[in-house]
Amino acid sequence: MSTILITGASGLIGRALAASLAPQHEIICMSRHNPKLDLPWVRGVFSEFEDLRQLDQYNFDAVIHLAAVTGGCFEREGILVNVEGTRCLMRYLMDRGCKKFVMASSIAAVGFQNMRFRPLQLPIPDEHPCLDRDGYGLSKYLMEEITKYYQRQDETLDVINLRLASVPADDRVPPLKTVSPLGAWAIGSITVMKLSDAVRAFTCAVEAAYKPGVRILNATAPKAWAADPVADILRSWWGDEVDVSHFEQPGHEYDAVFDVSRIRDELGFVAEHLP
């Protein structure tokens, strides 16, 4: 049985994940709000060393870092919380001997929330560079860079950054996307993974065999959340500016916009709930 810290434990994913992992592991929850689970809970924020010191009594084998400010945040808030806050958390846990870090990054790290975004490659690879113009995607990308920085300091660390899709509750999924005008966060509307699959993705990551290094993995379903063929949707957004030929090949008309082959190969994870 491993001792696992879950930050953001009162959130949608955090509560479901903590409850799911608790029968097999000792779970310690940290969040600003009470997750209302029958599990040890520390009230606090991960970006404050004073709050983190409340965890001194525990020896953590792993952390699942879910807490963050999310899309639409101000640039300053994203940098202070998602970047500097993550640095504080990692530094504290590293100094206490924790070796496994599972971090909730985001597919938005590539910068697709801005309408001027154009992917350099389709399907979008796991380590597509950050082309963000608005702040949130940059904060998640820089969070990944923080994990690389600390893993260079301690090469025994096992770090998995999951670039997570849009995650609704299983019973509150959005309608399938059809051809429509380009809007902000457009790719997020066709890159959806149900909560139960997100819980399983994080479980696969935290329970994966120890492997020193840093991995960045797209975590979404292998199919787009789309009623119309993906090539038609992307062409309605970008015209001929981006090569969508992958989605015109027989059998690939509804493939995910993000490449998910590596998370399958590395962690054995494939989302089960598809449109």
Backbone hydrogen bonds, N-H to C=O, Kabsch-Sander energy under -0.5 kcal/mol:
donor,donor_aa,acceptor,acceptor_aa,energy
4,I,2,S,-0.6
4,I,26,E,-2.8
5,L,62,A,-2.2
6,I,28,I,-2.6
7,T,5,L,-0.5
7,T,64,I,-1.9
8,G,30,M,-1.4
9,A,30,M,-1.5
11,G,8,G,-1.6
15,R,11,G,-2.5
16,A,12,L,-1.3
17,L,13,I,-3.0
18,A,14,G,-2.7
19,A,15,R,-2.1
20,S,16,A,-1.9
21,L,17,L,-2.5
22,A,18,A,-1.8
24,Q,21,L,-1.5
25,H,21,L,-1.6
26,E,2,S,-2.6
27,I,25,H,-0.8
28,I,4,I,-2.6
29,C,27,I,-0.5
29,C,40,P,-2.8
30,M,6,I,-2.3
31,S,42,V,-1.7
39,L,37,L,-2.1
42,V,29,C,-2.7
43,R,41,W,-0.5
44,G,31,S,-1.6
44,G,42,V,-0.5
48,E,45,V,-1.4
49,F,47,S,-0.5
52,L,48,E,-2.3
53,R,49,F,-1.9
54,Q,51,D,-1.5
55,L,52,L,-2.5
56,D,53,R,-1.6
58,Y,55,L,-2.2
60,F,58,Y,-0.6
61,D,3,T,-2.6
62,A,3,T,-1.5
63,V,100,K,-1.5
64,I,5,L,-3.1
65,H,63,V,-0.6
65,H,102,V,-2.9
66,L,7,T,-0.8
66,L,64,I,-1.0
73,C,70,T,-1.1
78,G,74,F,-2.5
79,I,75,E,-2.3
80,L,76,R,-2.7
81,V,77,E,-2.6
82,N,78,G,-1.5
83,V,78,G,-0.9
83,V,79,I,-0.9
84,E,79,I,-2.5
85,G,80,L,-0.9
86,T,81,V,-0.6
87,R,83,V,-2.1
88,C,84,E,-2.2
89,L,85,G,-2.4
90,M,86,T,-2.8
91,R,87,R,-2.6
92,Y,88,C,-2.4
93,L,89,L,-2.5
94,M,90,M,-3.1
95,D,91,R,-2.2
96,R,92,Y,-0.7
96,R,93,L,-0.6
97,G,94,M,-2.0
98,C,93,L,-2.5
99,K,61,D,-0.7
100,K,61,D,-0.8
101,F,158,D,-2.9
102,V,63,V,-2.8
103,M,101,F,-0.6
103,M,160,I,-2.9
104,A,65,H,-2.6
105,S,103,M,-1.3
105,S,162,L,-1.7
107,I,164,L,-2.1
109,A,106,S,-2.1
110,V,107,I,-1.3
111,G,108,A,-1.8
114,N,111,G,-1.3
117,F,114,N,-1.8
124,I,257,V,-3.2
128,H,125,P,-1.5
131,L,110,V,-2.3
131,L,129,P,-0.5
139,S,135,G,-2.2
140,K,136,Y,-1.9
141,Y,137,G,-2.4
142,L,138,L,-3.0
143,M,139,S,-1.6
144,E,140,K,-1.8
145,E,141,Y,-1.8
146,I,142,L,-2.2
147,T,143,M,-1.8
148,K,144,E,-1.7
149,Y,145,E,-2.4
150,Y,146,I,-2.4
151,Q,147,T,-2.0
152,R,148,K,-1.7
153,Q,149,Y,-1.2
154,D,150,Y,-2.2
157,L,154,D,-1.9
158,D,99,K,-3.2
159,V,157,L,-0.6
159,V,213,G,-2.9
160,I,101,F,-2.9
161,N,215,R,-3.5
162,L,103,M,-2.8
162,L,160,I,-0.7
163,R,161,N,-0.7
163,R,217,L,-3.0
164,L,105,S,-0.9
164,L,162,L,-1.4
165,A,219,A,-1.8
166,S,191,T,-2.1
172,R,169,A,-2.3
177,K,225,W,-2.1
185,W,113,Q,-0.7
186,A,183,G,-1.3
188,G,185,W,-0.6
189,S,185,W,-0.8
189,S,186,A,-1.5
190,I,186,A,-0.5
190,I,187,I,-1.3
191,T,188,G,-0.5
192,V,190,I,-0.5
193,M,166,S,-2.7
195,L,168,P,-1.8
197,D,194,K,-0.6
198,A,194,K,-2.0
199,V,195,L,-2.6
200,R,196,S,-1.5
201,A,197,D,-2.3
202,F,198,A,-2.2
203,T,199,V,-2.0
204,C,200,R,-2.7
205,A,201,A,-1.9
206,V,202,F,-2.7
207,E,203,T,-2.1
208,A,204,C,-0.6
208,A,205,A,-0.7
213,G,157,L,-2.9
215,R,159,V,-2.5
217,L,161,N,-2.8
217,L,215,R,-0.5
219,A,163,R,-2.9
220,T,218,N,-0.6
224,A,254,Y,-2.7
225,W,190,I,-2.4
226,A,224,A,-1.9
227,A,177,K,-3.0
228,D,177,K,-1.3
230,V,253,E,-2.6
233,I,229,P,-1.8
234,L,230,V,-2.9
235,R,231,A,-2.3
236,S,232,D,-1.7
237,W,233,I,-1.0
238,W,234,L,-2.9
239,G,235,R,-2.1
241,E,238,W,-2.1
244,V,242,V,-0.7
247,F,244,V,-1.2
248,E,245,S,-1.6
249,Q,245,S,-0.5
249,Q,246,H,-1.1
252,H,249,Q,-2.4
255,D,252,H,-1.4
256,A,222,P,-1.9
259,D,124,I,-2.5
264,R,260,V,-1.2
265,D,261,S,-2.3
266,E,262,R,-3.5
267,L,263,I,-1.9
268,G,263,I,-0.5
268,G,264,R,-1.2
269,F,263,I,-1.6
270,V,268,G,-0.5
274,L,272,E,-0.9
